[in-house]
Amino acid sequence: QVQLVESGGGLVQAGGSLRLSCVASGRTFRDYIMGWFLQAPGKGREFVAAISWFGGHTYYAEAVKGRFTISRDIAKNTMYLQMNRLKPEDTAVYYCATALRGDYYDTKTYDYWGQGTQVTVSS
């Protein structure tokens, strides 16, 4: 059974930073895709960033390029999302997810999800 547990969310002022973590267990994390998605109130889940676990290739939504950095620590089975220069429109619940393969930006690609962590950015 694959389990993903996010942490690191919170309340921060605009321009501030947060680092989210996603600890994974139950899967051999080598040739998988790991991703971060956000869901704002009343909206669908949106792609933020993804990383190929083995190769370390990274992918970002246009809205976060240059501000967010996705990374992973293979030894710790942990993925991170460093979020800098946060904006009020970044406010959402952030989810991590894992997939065997597929379109990294598509929620349908991912077969396991964490419970989410709330990020609130005040203006």
C-alpha positions as CSV (number, residue, x, y, z in Angstrom):
1,Q,0.0,0.0,0.0
2,V,1.4,3.3,-1.1
3,Q,1.2,6.2,1.4
4,L,2.0,9.8,0.8
5,V,2.1,12.3,3.7
6,E,2.5,16.0,3.1
7,S,3.6,18.6,5.6
8,G,5.0,22.2,5.7
9,G,1.9,24.2,4.9
10,G,0.9,27.2,6.8
11,L,0.1,30.9,6.8
12,V,2.6,33.3,5.2
13,Q,2.6,36.9,4.0
14,A,2.9,37.7,0.4
15,G,6.5,37.6,-0.7
16,G,7.4,35.0,1.9
17,S,8.5,31.4,1.5
18,L,7.4,27.9,2.5
19,R,8.8,24.4,1.9
20,L,6.4,21.5,1.5
21,S,7.5,17.9,2.1
22,C,6.0,14.7,0.9
23,V,7.2,11.5,2.6
24,A,6.4,8.4,0.5
25,S,6.2,4.7,1.5
26,G,5.1,1.4,0.1
27,R,6.4,1.8,-3.4
28,T,9.9,1.3,-4.9
29,F,10.6,4.9,-5.7
30,R,12.8,4.6,-8.7
31,D,11.2,5.0,-12.1
32,Y,8.2,7.0,-11.1
33,I,6.7,10.4,-11.5
34,M,6.0,12.4,-8.4
35,G,4.0,15.6,-8.6
36,W,2.5,18.5,-6.7
37,F,-1.0,19.8,-7.4
38,L,-3.0,22.6,-5.8
39,Q,-6.7,23.0,-5.3
40,A,-8.2,26.4,-4.5
41,P,-11.6,26.7,-3.0
42,G,-14.3,26.0,-5.6
43,K,-11.8,25.0,-8.3
44,G,-10.4,21.8,-9.7
45,R,-7.0,20.3,-8.9
46,E,-4.2,22.0,-10.9
47,F,-0.7,20.9,-11.8
48,V,2.1,22.7,-10.0
49,A,5.3,20.7,-10.6
50,A,6.5,17.2,-11.2
51,I,9.8,15.3,-11.0
52,S,10.9,12.0,-12.4
53,W,12.1,10.1,-9.4
54,F,15.0,8.3,-11.0
55,G,16.2,10.9,-13.6
56,G,15.4,14.0,-11.6
57,H,13.8,15.7,-14.6
58,T,11.6,18.6,-13.4
59,Y,8.5,20.2,-14.9
60,Y,6.6,23.3,-13.8
61,A,3.4,25.1,-14.4
62,E,4.0,28.5,-16.0
63,A,2.5,30.3,-13.0
64,V,5.2,29.0,-10.7
65,K,8.3,28.9,-12.9
66,G,11.1,30.9,-11.3
67,R,9.4,30.9,-7.9
68,F,8.9,27.2,-7.0
69,T,11.5,24.5,-7.0
70,I,10.7,20.8,-6.9
71,S,13.3,18.3,-5.6
72,R,13.6,14.9,-4.1
73,D,15.8,13.1,-1.6
74,I,16.0,9.5,-2.7
75,A,17.5,8.2,0.5
76,K,14.7,9.7,2.5
77,N,11.9,8.8,0.0
78,T,10.9,12.5,0.3
79,M,9.9,15.1,-2.3
80,Y,10.0,18.8,-1.6
81,L,8.4,21.9,-3.0
82,Q,10.3,25.1,-2.1
83,M,7.9,28.0,-2.7
84,N,9.4,31.5,-2.8
85,R,7.9,34.9,-3.6
86,L,4.5,33.6,-2.6
87,K,1.4,35.4,-3.8
88,P,-2.2,35.4,-2.5
89,E,-3.3,33.5,-5.6
90,D,-1.0,30.6,-4.5
91,T,-3.5,30.0,-1.6
92,A,-4.8,26.4,-1.9
93,V,-4.5,22.9,-0.5
94,Y,-1.4,21.4,-2.0
95,Y,-1.3,17.6,-2.7
96,C,1.5,15.3,-3.6
97,A,0.9,12.4,-5.9
98,T,2.7,9.5,-7.6
99,A,2.3,7.8,-10.9
100,L,3.9,5.0,-12.9
101,R,4.0,6.9,-16.1
102,G,1.9,9.3,-18.3
103,D,1.3,13.0,-18.8
104,Y,2.9,14.6,-15.7
105,Y,0.5,17.5,-15.8
106,D,-2.7,15.4,-15.8
107,T,-4.4,14.5,-12.5
108,K,-5.7,11.3,-14.2
109,T,-2.1,10.1,-14.6
110,Y,-1.6,9.8,-10.8
111,D,-2.8,6.7,-8.9
112,Y,-1.9,7.7,-5.3
113,W,-2.5,11.0,-3.5
114,G,-1.7,12.5,-0.1
115,Q,-4.2,14.1,2.2
116,G,-3.1,17.6,1.3
117,T,-1.6,20.5,3.2
118,Q,-3.1,24.0,3.4
119,V,-1.1,27.0,2.2
120,T,-2.5,30.4,2.9
121,V,-0.8,33.6,1.6
122,S,-2.1,36.8,3.0
123,S,-1.8,40.1,1.2
